[in-house]
Amino acid sequence: MGGLLTGDLGVSLSSEQDMTPIIADRAQVSAILCGLAMLLAAAIALPLGAWAALRPRGGGRFAAVISQVGLAVPSFLLGIVLVALFAVRLGWLPANGWVPPEAGLGEFFSRLVMPVAALAVVQGAILTRFVRATFSDVAGRDFFRTARALGQSRAGALRRHGWRSAAGPLLATGAVQLAQLVAGAVVVERVFVIPGLGSLLVDAVGQRDLTTVQSVVMIIVAATIAITAAADVAAAAADPRPRSTGGEDRAR
């Protein structure tokens, strides 16, 4: 813990190198991969889940089927299927590897399309179900019915009043999913030969490099705590309910 706070993560038992710069480089790669995957998952889940909540019959059933299919397919298996289709059969994308952004954005994104998609589909399926449930709950509240009684459409009432009410739960759930995404990227990084924390962890386990293993695990745990804490603060700030002071609470 002290080494984590001071930036001293020890020396690798296998390579005898300082772990801090190695983990810093690998963490940057994993952060890019997981960040892009989470953005894509949110871009899928928010409109699809909102549409399913606004159309509970046709849209809700369609969203349920899509999300169930996404949940049933593991990320690493979807990654293998994407490689077989788009890299081997069609030849549209490179099968694996990593290129830093400064080497060229075209090559950089072409090598990230499939791993990002493999991670985002599962997370997007989970988030879609939660977005649908959250917005369906919002649609049953008094303020939403009042907005509808004043002549606003369901989509307009949800856009003007529902998003802020749903922001807190969505932020909290998104933070949990992002933390799971960091841990779940381990296998996907191996499938696509991406030099992130996951690949470093798997290699260290195979080499019985305890220093590297504990350093990577500590970084993942610290990132999980930081993400969830930040989401709690953001959810509290986004809560539209008025905050009462202690004196007012005691007066009541």
C-alpha positions as CSV (number, residue, x, y, z in Angstrom):
1,M,0.0,0.0,0.0
2,G,2.8,2.4,0.8
3,G,4.5,1.7,-2.5
4,L,1.3,2.3,-4.3
5,L,0.9,5.7,-2.7
6,T,4.5,6.7,-3.4
7,G,4.7,5.3,-6.9
8,D,7.1,2.5,-6.0
9,L,5.7,-0.8,-7.2
10,G,8.8,-2.8,-6.7
11,V,11.1,-4.8,-9.0
12,S,9.9,-7.6,-11.3
13,L,11.2,-11.0,-10.1
14,S,11.5,-12.3,-13.7
15,S,13.0,-9.3,-15.6
16,E,14.5,-7.5,-12.6
17,Q,13.1,-4.2,-13.9
18,D,11.3,-1.4,-12.1
19,M,7.6,-2.1,-12.2
20,T,6.4,1.5,-12.1
21,P,7.2,2.6,-15.7
22,I,6.1,-0.8,-17.1
23,I,2.7,-0.7,-15.3
24,A,2.3,3.0,-16.3
25,D,2.7,2.1,-20.0
26,R,0.4,-0.9,-19.8
27,A,-2.2,0.9,-17.8
28,Q,-2.4,3.6,-20.5
29,V,-3.1,0.9,-23.1
30,S,-5.8,-0.7,-20.9
31,A,-7.4,2.7,-20.1
32,I,-7.7,3.6,-23.8
33,L,-9.2,0.2,-24.6
34,C,-11.7,0.2,-21.7
35,G,-12.6,3.8,-22.1
36,L,-13.5,3.4,-25.8
37,A,-15.4,0.2,-25.1
38,M,-17.4,2.0,-22.3
39,L,-18.2,4.9,-24.6
40,L,-19.4,2.6,-27.3
41,A,-21.5,0.6,-24.8
42,A,-23.1,3.8,-23.6
43,A,-23.8,5.0,-27.1
44,I,-25.6,1.7,-27.7
45,A,-27.4,1.3,-24.4
46,L,-28.8,4.8,-23.8
47,P,-30.8,5.3,-27.0
48,L,-31.8,1.6,-27.2
49,G,-32.9,1.4,-23.6
50,A,-34.8,4.7,-23.7
51,W,-36.5,3.6,-26.9
52,A,-37.5,0.3,-25.3
53,A,-38.9,2.2,-22.3
54,L,-40.9,4.5,-24.5
55,R,-42.3,1.6,-26.5
56,P,-42.8,-1.1,-23.8
57,R,-44.4,-3.6,-26.2
58,G,-42.5,-3.8,-29.5
59,G,-39.4,-1.9,-28.5
60,G,-39.2,-3.5,-25.1
61,R,-39.3,-7.0,-26.5
62,F,-36.8,-6.2,-29.2
63,A,-34.4,-4.7,-26.6
64,A,-34.8,-7.7,-24.4
65,V,-33.9,-10.1,-27.2
66,I,-30.9,-8.1,-28.2
67,S,-29.6,-7.7,-24.7
68,Q,-30.1,-11.4,-24.0
69,V,-28.1,-12.3,-27.0
70,G,-25.3,-9.9,-25.9
71,L,-25.3,-11.4,-22.4
72,A,-25.1,-14.9,-23.7
73,V,-21.9,-14.4,-25.8
74,P,-18.6,-14.0,-23.8
75,S,-16.4,-11.1,-24.9
76,F,-13.5,-13.4,-25.8
77,L,-15.7,-15.7,-27.9
78,L,-17.1,-12.7,-29.7
79,G,-13.6,-11.5,-30.3
80,I,-12.6,-14.7,-31.9
81,V,-15.7,-14.6,-34.1
82,L,-14.9,-11.1,-35.2
83,V,-11.3,-12.0,-36.1
84,A,-12.5,-15.0,-38.1
85,L,-15.0,-12.9,-40.0
86,F,-13.4,-9.5,-40.5
87,A,-9.7,-10.3,-40.4
88,V,-9.4,-13.9,-41.8
89,R,-12.4,-14.2,-44.1
90,L,-13.0,-10.6,-45.4
91,G,-9.5,-9.2,-44.7
92,W,-10.9,-5.8,-43.7
93,L,-9.1,-5.4,-40.4
94,P,-5.8,-6.5,-38.9
95,A,-6.2,-9.6,-36.7
96,N,-4.3,-8.3,-33.7
97,G,-1.6,-6.1,-32.4
98,W,-1.3,-2.6,-31.0
99,V,-0.2,0.7,-32.5
100,P,0.1,3.8,-30.4
101,P,-2.0,6.9,-31.5
102,E,1.1,8.9,-32.5
103,A,2.0,6.2,-35.1
104,G,-1.2,7.1,-37.1
105,L,-4.8,7.4,-36.1
106,G,-6.0,5.2,-39.0
107,E,-3.8,2.3,-38.0
108,F,-4.5,2.9,-34.3
109,F,-8.3,2.7,-34.7
110,S,-8.3,-0.1,-37.2
111,R,-6.6,-2.3,-34.6
112,L,-9.0,-1.3,-31.9
113,V,-12.3,-1.8,-33.7
114,M,-12.7,-5.5,-33.0
115,P,-11.4,-5.6,-29.3
116,V,-13.5,-2.5,-28.5
117,A,-16.6,-4.0,-30.1
118,A,-16.0,-7.4,-28.3
119,L,-16.0,-5.6,-25.0
120,A,-18.7,-3.1,-25.7
121,V,-21.4,-5.6,-26.9
122,V,-21.6,-7.4,-23.5
123,Q,-21.4,-4.2,-21.5
124,G,-24.0,-2.5,-23.8
125,A,-26.4,-5.5,-23.3
126,I,-26.2,-5.1,-19.5
127,L,-26.6,-1.4,-19.6
128,T,-29.5,-1.6,-22.1
129,R,-31.5,-3.6,-19.6
130,F,-30.7,-1.3,-16.8
131,V,-31.5,1.9,-18.8
132,R,-34.8,0.4,-19.9
133,A,-35.7,-0.5,-16.3
134,T,-34.6,2.9,-15.0
135,F,-36.6,4.9,-17.6
136,S,-39.6,2.7,-17.1
137,D,-39.5,3.5,-13.4
138,V,-39.2,7.2,-14.2
139,A,-42.2,7.0,-16.5
140,G,-44.3,5.8,-13.6
141,R,-43.5,8.7,-11.3
142,D,-45.8,11.7,-10.5
143,F,-43.7,14.4,-12.1
144,F,-43.6,12.4,-15.4
145,R,-47.4,12.0,-15.3
146,T,-47.8,15.7,-14.6
147,A,-45.6,16.6,-17.6
148,R,-47.7,14.3,-19.7
149,A,-50.9,15.9,-18.4
150,L,-49.5,19.3,-19.4
151,G,-49.3,18.1,-23.0
152,Q,-45.8,16.9,-23.4
153,S,-45.1,13.7,-25.4
154,R,-43.5,10.7,-23.7
155,A,-40.3,11.4,-25.5
156,G,-40.4,15.1,-24.7
157,A,-41.1,14.5,-21.0
158,L,-38.4,11.9,-20.7
159,R,-35.9,14.2,-22.5
160,R,-36.8,17.3,-20.3
161,H,-37.4,15.6,-16.9
162,G,-36.5,12.0,-17.0
163,W,-32.8,12.1,-17.8
164,R,-31.8,14.0,-14.7
165,S,-33.8,11.7,-12.4
166,A,-32.2,8.7,-14.1
167,A,-28.7,10.1,-14.1
168,G,-27.8,9.0,-10.5
169,P,-28.6,5.3,-10.9
170,L,-27.2,5.2,-14.4
171,L,-23.9,6.7,-13.2
172,A,-23.6,4.2,-10.4
173,T,-24.3,1.3,-12.6
174,G,-22.0,2.6,-15.3
175,A,-19.2,2.8,-12.8
176,V,-19.7,-0.8,-11.7
177,Q,-19.7,-1.9,-15.3
178,L,-16.6,0.0,-16.0
179,A,-14.8,-1.6,-13.1
180,Q,-15.9,-5.0,-14.3
181,L,-14.8,-4.0,-17.8
182,V,-11.2,-3.4,-16.5
183,A,-11.1,-6.9,-15.1
184,G,-12.9,-8.5,-18.0
185,A,-10.4,-7.0,-20.6
186,V,-7.8,-9.5,-19.4
187,V,-8.8,-12.3,-21.8
188,V,-9.7,-9.9,-24.7
189,E,-6.2,-8.4,-24.5
190,R,-4.8,-11.9,-24.9
191,V,-7.0,-12.7,-27.9
192,F,-5.9,-9.5,-29.7
193,V,-2.3,-9.4,-28.4
194,I,-2.8,-6.0,-26.8
195,P,0.0,-5.1,-24.4
196,G,-2.3,-3.9,-21.5
197,L,-2.5,-4.8,-17.8
198,G,-4.4,-8.0,-18.6
199,S,-1.6,-9.4,-20.8
200,L,1.0,-8.3,-18.2
201,L,-1.0,-10.1,-15.5
202,V,-1.3,-13.3,-17.4
203,D,2.4,-13.4,-18.3
204,A,3.3,-12.7,-14.7
205,V,1.2,-15.6,-13.5
206,G,2.8,-17.9,-16.0
207,Q,6.2,-16.8,-14.8
208,R,5.3,-16.9,-11.1
209,D,6.3,-13.3,-10.8
210,L,4.6,-12.4,-7.5
211,T,5.7,-8.7,-7.5
212,T,4.2,-8.1,-10.9
213,V,1.0,-9.9,-10.0
214,Q,0.4,-8.1,-6.8
215,S,1.3,-4.7,-8.4
216,V,-1.2,-5.2,-11.3
217,V,-3.9,-6.4,-8.9
218,M,-3.4,-3.4,-6.6
219,I,-3.7,-1.0,-9.6
220,I,-6.9,-2.7,-10.7
221,V,-8.4,-2.5,-7.2
222,A,-7.3,1.1,-6.8
223,A,-8.9,2.0,-10.2
224,T,-12.1,0.2,-9.2
225,I,-12.3,2.1,-5.9
226,A,-11.6,5.5,-7.6
227,I,-14.2,4.9,-10.4
228,T,-16.9,3.9,-8.0
229,A,-16.2,6.8,-5.6
230,A,-16.2,9.3,-8.4
231,A,-19.5,7.8,-9.6
232,D,-21.1,8.2,-6.2
233,V,-20.1,11.8,-6.0
234,A,-21.4,12.5,-9.5
235,A,-24.7,10.6,-8.8
236,A,-25.2,12.7,-5.7
237,A,-24.5,15.9,-7.6
238,A,-27.0,14.8,-10.4
239,D,-29.8,14.0,-7.9
240,P,-32.6,16.5,-8.7
241,R,-34.2,16.1,-5.3
242,P,-33.7,19.2,-3.0
243,R,-31.1,18.8,-0.3
244,S,-32.2,19.6,3.3
245,T,-30.0,21.1,5.9
246,G,-29.6,19.4,9.3
247,G,-31.6,22.2,11.0
248,E,-34.5,21.7,8.7
249,D,-34.5,17.9,9.2
250,R,-34.5,18.4,13.0
251,A,-37.4,20.9,12.7
252,R,-39.4,18.3,10.8
